[in-house]
């Protein structure tokens, strides 16, 4: 029988989320680098889409926030923090 995601140990499940987050950040940064509206604005737009996608995935999978292992809600919070940081730099930089 093939082990399902729920059967994985807690440490393995959290490291899987961290790897998924890192790979997505690399992909988002790569697409933002080729954006016609600029890197920062492109990355902010992609982060906003990642926030929506992660929260939808959390709702679809019926994950609960504040679990002992990392899940899509934690990923959503990380994308939101990155979006906030990027937005500060976009609005504080001279045009």
Secondary structure by P-SEA (a helix, b strand, c coil): cccccccccaaaaaaaaaaaaaaaaaaaaaaaaaccccaaaaaaaaaaaaaaaaaaaaaaaccccccccccaaaaaaaaaaaaaaaaaaaaaccc
